[in-house]
């Protein structure tokens, strides 16, 4: 029996941890970034937009739009027009750099679609898939879902400057989850996942087995258990903070509703008055400790993390672009 066939549950499941592969990977990579992204409200201010993300989003949107065009309009010229009309300009050094990359991106999408059969409609484009186990309810959006013979294939577009390896496809938690979820939803086997690297035209493929998919799913469940426990402790810690008394002119009597501590510039929760709030700040800082390293230079929340600032030099918004 395949791992996809084992996923349906008997009876009502216990409370599930709802997540995307991105949320799970954030927990794995850096717990402080996870907290800033998914728990703290208001969310700490992010840094400026990244130019390489603008390129990636523009390309993805153009390719999705290309497949939605009528068959006779699925041409390289249409892809270039869609890319131009939807070009995102955030993060570039200046207008000249943006225009230069617009030209490069037009070449990327028009060259890529020239290799495709416009009559071979995908099963899904920007398709959201979801599945659940006894532990986790996970969902995500697939760039493209193809049908090849009697099976489905998960296709993920990549526009980064780094060449890809087969290990990138093999180790991707997101692609494995997408394969499991697509198989369940479509009731069709899905074992193959592909990374399409537009800058080089290379396609990196990995074919999973039931065992490898099961291992990815178990890994996701392990992360979900840890993250769910941390989420509960976060909420419990904040609920234990006594609410401040209302000031004069507040228009209410007695105590106001509990209010979460607010982030400081260094990322720690701002203690108000009293040792209890200070203790809560320390507890949460320990629970969501950072994982400093070279990647900190690319973190959206670097300005709020002293450890990240010490670990890596700040990157400019356009530094992720290829030379």
Rosetta blueprint (number, residue, H / E / L):
1 X L
2 X L
3 X H
4 X H
5 X H
6 X H
7 X L
8 X L
9 X L
10 X L
11 X L
12 X L
13 X L
14 X L
15 X L
16 X L
17 X E
18 X E
19 X E
20 X L
21 X H
22 X H
23 X H
24 X H
25 X H
26 X H
27 X H
28 X H
29 X H
30 X L
31 X H
32 X H
33 X H
34 X H
35 X H
36 X H
37 X H
38 X H
39 X L
40 X L
41 X L
42 X L
43 X L
44 X L
45 X L
46 X L
47 X L
48 X L
49 X L
50 X L
51 X H
52 X H
53 X H
54 X H
55 X H
56 X H
57 X H
58 X H
59 X H
60 X H
61 X H
62 X H
63 X H
64 X H
65 X H
66 X H
67 X H
68 X H
69 X L
70 X L
71 X H
72 X H
73 X H
74 X L
75 X L
76 X H
77 X H
78 X H
79 X H
80 X H
81 X H
82 X H
83 X H
84 X H
85 X H
86 X L
87 X L
88 X L
89 X L
90 X L
91 X L
92 X L
93 X L
94 X L
95 X H
96 X H
97 X H
98 X H
99 X H
100 X H
101 X H
102 X H
103 X H
104 X H
105 X H
106 X H
107 X H
108 X H
109 X H
110 X H
111 X H
112 X H
113 X H
114 X L
115 X L
116 X L
117 X L
118 X L
119 X L
120 X L
121 X L
122 X L
123 X L
124 X E
125 X E
126 X E
127 X E
128 X E
129 X E
130 X E
131 X E
132 X E
133 X L
134 X L
135 X L
136 X E
137 X E
138 X E
139 X E
140 X E
141 X E
142 X E
143 X E
144 X E
145 X E
146 X E
147 X E
148 X E
149 X L
150 X L
151 X E
152 X E
153 X E
154 X E
155 X E
156 X E
157 X E
158 X E
159 X L
160 X L
161 X L
162 X L
163 X L
164 X L
165 X L
166 X H
167 X H
168 X H
169 X H
170 X H
171 X H
172 X L
173 X H
174 X H
175 X H
176 X H
177 X H
178 X H
179 X H
180 X H
181 X H
182 X H
183 X H
184 X H
185 X H
186 X H
187 X L
188 X L
189 X L
190 X E
191 X E
192 X E
193 X E
194 X E
195 X E
196 X E
197 X E
198 X L
199 X L
200 X L
201 X L
202 X E
203 X E
204 X E
205 X E
206 X E
207 X E
208 X L
209 X L
210 X H
211 X H
212 X H
213 X H
214 X H
215 X H
216 X H
217 X H
218 X H
219 X H
220 X H
221 X H
222 X H
223 X H
224 X H
225 X H
226 X H
227 X H
228 X H
229 X H
230 X H
231 X H
232 X H
233 X H
234 X H
235 X H
236 X H
237 X H
238 X H
239 X H
240 X L
241 X L
242 X L
243 X L
244 X L
245 X E
246 X L
247 X L
248 X L
249 X L
250 X L
251 X L
252 X L
253 X L
254 X L
255 X E
256 X L
257 X L
258 X L
259 X L
260 X L
261 X L
262 X E
263 X E
264 X L
265 X L
266 X L
267 X L
268 X L
269 X E
270 X E
271 X L
272 X L
273 X L
274 X L
275 X H
276 X H
277 X H
278 X H
279 X H
280 X H
281 X H
282 X H
283 X H
284 X H
285 X H
286 X H
287 X H
288 X L
289 X L
290 X L
291 X L
292 X L
293 X L
294 X H
295 X H
296 X H
297 X H
298 X H
299 X L
300 X L
301 X L
302 X H
303 X H
304 X H
305 X L
306 X H
307 X H
308 X H
309 X H
310 X H
311 X H
312 X L
313 X L
314 X L
315 X L
316 X L
317 X L
318 X L
319 X L
320 X L
321 X L
322 X L
323 X L
